[in-house]
C-alpha cells in the first residue's frame, strides 16, 4: 500500500471559518466604554475611537476613556492626559440626563487645559 503524503486541510478550514464567524459576531459587542444614553441630534457622526474620550455618565461620574476620576482628579490630570494622548482629538460624551451645568463644568476644565477643539458626541437623530 503506497504512503499518502497529502495534508487534509478541510477540518482546518472549518475551524478557521467558525472562528471568523465568532469574531464577526463578538467584535461589535466588545466595543467597550462607559454606558451612556447619548442625546440625539441632527449632526455629523464623530468617531471617538481614535482620540481621548471623556465621558460623564448619568450619575455625574467622570471617566477618561474607561478610568473613573473624581472632579478634582480630572482637573489636576487632564492637561497632561490631553498633551500625551489627545493628538487624534478630544471627545466629550455625556448622558442626556446629566444636568447642563455638569457638562459645562467638565468642558470648562478641558478648555482651560489648552484643548481648543472638543468634539461633542451624539447619536444621529431618527428621520421620520
NUFILUM-248249 format. One record per residue (C-alpha): residue number from 1; residue in three letters; x, y, z. Coordinates in steps of 0.5 Angstrom, whole numbers. Example, Ala and Ser with C-alpha at 12.3 -4.5 7.8 and 13.67 -1.06 7.14 Angstrom:
<rec pos="1" code="Ala" xx="25" yy="-9" zz="16"/>
<rec pos="2" code="Ser" xx="27" yy="-2" zz="14"/>
END
This chain:
<rec pos="1" code="Unk" xx="0" yy="0" zz="0"/>
<rec pos="2" code="Unk" xx="3" yy="7" zz="-2"/>
<rec pos="3" code="Unk" xx="4" yy="12" zz="3"/>
<rec pos="4" code="Unk" xx="-1" yy="18" zz="3"/>
<rec pos="5" code="Unk" xx="3" yy="25" zz="4"/>
<rec pos="6" code="Unk" xx="-2" yy="30" zz="3"/>
<rec pos="7" code="Unk" xx="-5" yy="34" zz="9"/>
<rec pos="8" code="Unk" xx="-12" yy="34" zz="10"/>
<rec pos="9" code="Unk" xx="-14" yy="42" zz="11"/>
<rec pos="10" code="Unk" xx="-21" yy="41" zz="11"/>
<rec pos="11" code="Unk" xx="-22" yy="41" zz="18"/>
<rec pos="12" code="Unk" xx="-17" yy="47" zz="19"/>
<rec pos="13" code="Unk" xx="-21" yy="51" zz="14"/>
<rec pos="14" code="Unk" xx="-28" yy="49" zz="18"/>
<rec pos="15" code="Unk" xx="-24" yy="51" zz="25"/>
<rec pos="16" code="Unk" xx="-22" yy="58" zz="21"/>
<rec pos="17" code="Unk" xx="-29" yy="59" zz="19"/>
<rec pos="18" code="Unk" xx="-32" yy="58" zz="26"/>
<rec pos="19" code="Unk" xx="-27" yy="63" zz="29"/>
<rec pos="20" code="Unk" xx="-28" yy="68" zz="24"/>
<rec pos="21" code="Unk" xx="-36" yy="68" zz="25"/>
<rec pos="22" code="Unk" xx="-35" yy="68" zz="32"/>
<rec pos="23" code="Unk" xx="-30" yy="74" zz="32"/>
<rec pos="24" code="Unk" xx="-35" yy="78" zz="27"/>
<rec pos="25" code="Unk" xx="-41" yy="77" zz="32"/>
<rec pos="26" code="Unk" xx="-37" yy="79" zz="38"/>
<rec pos="27" code="Unk" xx="-33" yy="85" zz="35"/>
<rec pos="28" code="Unk" xx="-39" yy="90" zz="36"/>
<rec pos="29" code="Unk" xx="-40" yy="88" zz="43"/>
<rec pos="30" code="Unk" xx="-33" yy="89" zz="45"/>
<rec pos="31" code="Unk" xx="-33" yy="96" zz="43"/>
<rec pos="32" code="Unk" xx="-33" yy="97" zz="51"/>
<rec pos="33" code="Unk" xx="-33" yy="104" zz="54"/>
<rec pos="34" code="Unk" xx="-38" yy="107" zz="59"/>
<rec pos="35" code="Unk" xx="-45" yy="106" zz="58"/>
<rec pos="36" code="Unk" xx="-49" yy="113" zz="57"/>
<rec pos="37" code="Unk" xx="-55" yy="115" zz="53"/>
<rec pos="38" code="Unk" xx="-53" yy="120" zz="48"/>
<rec pos="39" code="Unk" xx="-57" yy="126" zz="46"/>
<rec pos="40" code="Unk" xx="-60" yy="125" zz="39"/>
<rec pos="41" code="Unk" xx="-58" yy="131" zz="35"/>
<rec pos="42" code="Unk" xx="-58" yy="132" zz="27"/>
<rec pos="43" code="Unk" xx="-50" yy="133" zz="27"/>
<rec pos="44" code="Unk" xx="-45" yy="129" zz="23"/>
<rec pos="45" code="Unk" xx="-43" yy="123" zz="26"/>
<rec pos="46" code="Unk" xx="-36" yy="123" zz="30"/>
<rec pos="47" code="Unk" xx="-31" yy="117" zz="31"/>
<rec pos="48" code="Unk" xx="-29" yy="118" zz="38"/>
<rec pos="49" code="Unk" xx="-25" yy="111" zz="38"/>
<rec pos="50" code="Unk" xx="-18" yy="115" zz="35"/>
<rec pos="51" code="Unk" xx="-17" yy="120" zz="41"/>
<rec pos="52" code="Unk" xx="-18" yy="122" zz="48"/>
<rec pos="53" code="Unk" xx="-25" yy="120" zz="50"/>
<rec pos="54" code="Unk" xx="-28" yy="124" zz="57"/>
<rec pos="55" code="Unk" xx="-35" yy="121" zz="59"/>
<rec pos="56" code="Unk" xx="-40" yy="124" zz="64"/>
<rec pos="57" code="Unk" xx="-45" yy="118" zz="66"/>
<rec pos="58" code="Unk" xx="-52" yy="119" zz="69"/>
<rec pos="59" code="Unk" xx="-49" yy="119" zz="76"/>
<rec pos="60" code="Unk" xx="-45" yy="125" zz="74"/>
<rec pos="61" code="Unk" xx="-38" yy="121" zz="75"/>
<rec pos="62" code="Unk" xx="-33" yy="123" zz="70"/>
<rec pos="63" code="Unk" xx="-29" yy="118" zz="66"/>
<rec pos="64" code="Unk" xx="-23" yy="119" zz="62"/>
<rec pos="65" code="Unk" xx="-23" yy="113" zz="57"/>
<rec pos="66" code="Unk" xx="-25" yy="108" zz="62"/>
<rec pos="67" code="Unk" xx="-22" yy="110" zz="68"/>
<rec pos="68" code="Unk" xx="-26" yy="114" zz="73"/>
<rec pos="69" code="Unk" xx="-24" yy="120" zz="76"/>
<rec pos="70" code="Unk" xx="-27" yy="125" zz="81"/>
<rec pos="71" code="Unk" xx="-27" yy="132" zz="79"/>
<rec pos="72" code="Unk" xx="-21" yy="134" zz="83"/>
<rec pos="73" code="Unk" xx="-17" yy="129" zz="80"/>
<rec pos="74" code="Unk" xx="-20" yy="131" zz="73"/>
<rec pos="75" code="Unk" xx="-18" yy="138" zz="74"/>
<rec pos="76" code="Unk" xx="-11" yy="136" zz="76"/>
<rec pos="77" code="Unk" xx="-9" yy="131" zz="71"/>
<rec pos="78" code="Unk" xx="-13" yy="133" zz="65"/>
<rec pos="79" code="Unk" xx="-8" yy="138" zz="62"/>
<rec pos="80" code="Unk" xx="-2" yy="132" zz="62"/>
<rec pos="81" code="Unk" xx="-7" yy="127" zz="59"/>
<rec pos="82" code="Unk" xx="-9" yy="131" zz="53"/>
<rec pos="83" code="Unk" xx="-2" yy="133" zz="52"/>
<rec pos="84" code="Unk" xx="0" yy="126" zz="52"/>
<rec pos="85" code="Unk" xx="-6" yy="123" zz="48"/>
<rec pos="86" code="Unk" xx="-10" yy="128" zz="45"/>
<rec pos="87" code="Unk" xx="-7" yy="129" zz="39"/>
<rec pos="88" code="Unk" xx="-12" yy="125" zz="35"/>
<rec pos="89" code="Unk" xx="-18" yy="129" zz="38"/>
<rec pos="90" code="Unk" xx="-21" yy="130" zz="45"/>
<rec pos="91" code="Unk" xx="-28" yy="128" zz="45"/>
<rec pos="92" code="Unk" xx="-34" yy="129" zz="50"/>
<rec pos="93" code="Unk" xx="-39" yy="124" zz="51"/>
<rec pos="94" code="Unk" xx="-45" yy="126" zz="56"/>
<rec pos="95" code="Unk" xx="-51" yy="122" zz="58"/>
<rec pos="96" code="Unk" xx="-57" yy="126" zz="56"/>
<rec pos="97" code="Unk" xx="-60" yy="126" zz="63"/>
<rec pos="98" code="Unk" xx="-54" yy="130" zz="66"/>
<rec pos="99" code="Unk" xx="-55" yy="137" zz="68"/>
<rec pos="100" code="Unk" xx="-52" yy="142" zz="63"/>
<rec pos="101" code="Unk" xx="-48" yy="145" zz="69"/>
<rec pos="102" code="Unk" xx="-44" yy="139" zz="70"/>
<rec pos="103" code="Unk" xx="-43" yy="138" zz="63"/>
<rec pos="104" code="Unk" xx="-40" yy="146" zz="62"/>
<rec pos="105" code="Unk" xx="-36" yy="145" zz="68"/>
<rec pos="106" code="Unk" xx="-32" yy="139" zz="65"/>
<rec pos="107" code="Unk" xx="-32" yy="143" zz="59"/>
<rec pos="108" code="Unk" xx="-29" yy="149" zz="62"/>
<rec pos="109" code="Unk" xx="-23" yy="144" zz="65"/>
<rec pos="110" code="Unk" xx="-22" yy="142" zz="58"/>
<rec pos="111" code="Unk" xx="-22" yy="149" zz="55"/>
<rec pos="112" code="Unk" xx="-17" yy="151" zz="61"/>
<rec pos="113" code="Unk" xx="-12" yy="146" zz="59"/>
<rec pos="114" code="Unk" xx="-11" yy="148" zz="53"/>
<rec pos="115" code="Unk" xx="-15" yy="144" zz="49"/>
<rec pos="116" code="Unk" xx="-18" yy="148" zz="43"/>
<rec pos="117" code="Unk" xx="-23" yy="143" zz="39"/>
<rec pos="118" code="Unk" xx="-27" yy="139" zz="43"/>
<rec pos="119" code="Unk" xx="-32" yy="134" zz="39"/>
<rec pos="120" code="Unk" xx="-39" yy="133" zz="43"/>
<rec pos="121" code="Unk" xx="-41" yy="126" zz="41"/>
<rec pos="122" code="Unk" xx="-49" yy="125" zz="40"/>
<rec pos="123" code="Unk" xx="-53" yy="120" zz="37"/>
<rec pos="124" code="Unk" xx="-56" yy="121" zz="30"/>
<rec pos="125" code="Unk" xx="-63" yy="123" zz="30"/>
<rec pos="126" code="Unk" xx="-68" yy="119" zz="27"/>
<rec pos="127" code="Unk" xx="-71" yy="121" zz="21"/>
<rec pos="128" code="Unk" xx="-79" yy="121" zz="20"/>
END
